[in-house]
Amino acid sequence: MARFQIEGGAPLRGEIQAQGAKNEVLQILCAVLLTEEPVRVQNIPDIIDVNKLIEILADFGVQVAKNGPGDYTFQADQVDLDFLFTDTYKKKGAALRGSIMLVGPLLARFGKGYIPKPGGDKIGRRRLDTHFQGLMALGAQFKSENGSSFYGVEQPASGLKGAYMLLEEASVTGTANVVMAAVLAQGTTTIYNAACEPYLQQLCSMLVRMGAKIDGIGSNLLRITGVDQLGGTEHRCLPDMIEIGSWIGLAAMTKSEITIKNTGFDHLGVIPGVFQKLGIQLERRGDDIFVPAQDHYEIQTFMDGGILTIADAPWPGFTPDLLSIILVTATQARGSVLVHQKMFESRLFFTDKLIDMGAQIILCDPHRATVIGLDRKVPLRGTTMASPDIRAGIALLIAALSAEGTSIIQNIDQIDRGYERIDERLRAIGAKIVRLND
């Protein structure tokens, strides 16, 4: 199994380009099933999860043409629906969390959509109820194989019909699934408590260019008037906000001067401000973010002097995918912070690895950790560790790059699932990181 060997403690310097947004791309790729016309998608990252989904699309019979790096054209004019019920689909779909968003487009255009219980990060319970409840509100009939984790929905004879629905959670992938089904349903669909992340906005905007009628984009109240068919389009995906936040944390931890290029700054929401609350200096330069080298950074307190709390929340709140980065970055700040991970109950369990490296962290419960910043007085020390999920993996990588001595990170397939050629890109700005293969 591949692993990273990292010599930490050296400052980095230079420019780094954020890859295309993984969480947007997975939605956009599923949406190509909604039309028989060509759809060109640019800024697609070359990462494991995305490549798995492209492979599944090809297995369905979607024509996939690579125009250049990160630039593909898809045409779903000869989809083989029988592939839904093959063992190959069940195996491949189960290995990828994003495969759940195939259900809505397949249901809308071909009358049925099935999915094995999808995989992905083991970060706690990630239920699918919102997806299926929303599709059933459009009239879809729930189906399941007895004794198996293979289930789906099928259209009634009268087809899907628009409806009002109040989602019980503002699920991004759940909203995306329902939106993709509703654009081809009869009548008007109103979705209240819809997710409104930039990546969901990007999906809706692409669907509008394809001929869909969607009002309320960017809000939590979407109104969708169904159309008979959609056409082709071209779409460019946003930069990955999680990568951008990761590079901000990396610069602070390693006392590095880094320019993050082409960040899509206007779509970052509160992310830059949250890192500034940790005392990290950063400057917007056009669409780039410049992070200067800092010997020290001090965590703010609340106005009444209380300890700062950073918690995740649905957009426009702070994304849960960056809490791991906030936590590791705070270990070398001056001051303390309470990190509250509300959405997933297992995402903070990687803190034991940081404690082994010398970090002062109190894991209060599965959702909360208090970080006591050491102001670099006690540097982290290199160690051997394994990556439990994508976001913990990049946090451990940042810790290793800032630590004294040599670190080994095992199970780096988890990091490769979400970060394109990360070792090559980090070496380009001075990181001492080597990929080792057994």
Beta strands, then each sheet from edge to edge (+ up, - down):
strand 1: 3-7
strand 2: 13-17
strand 3: 39-42
strand 4: 63-68
strand 5: 71-75
strand 6: 112-116
strand 7: 141-144
strand 8: 150-154
strand 9: 164-166
strand 10: 188-192
strand 11: 213-215
strand 12: 221-225
strand 13: 233-236
strand 14: 257-261
strand 15: 283-285
strand 16: 288-291
strand 17: 308-311
strand 18: 334-340
strand 19: 361-365
strand 20: 368-374
strand 21: 384-386
strand 22: 406-410
strand 23: 432-436
sheet 1: 21+ 22+ 1- 23+
sheet 2: 2+ 14+ 16- 15+
sheet 3: 4+ 5- 3+ 13+
sheet 4: 6+ 8- 7+
sheet 5: 9+ 10+ 12- 11+
sheet 6: 17+ 18+ 20- 19+
end
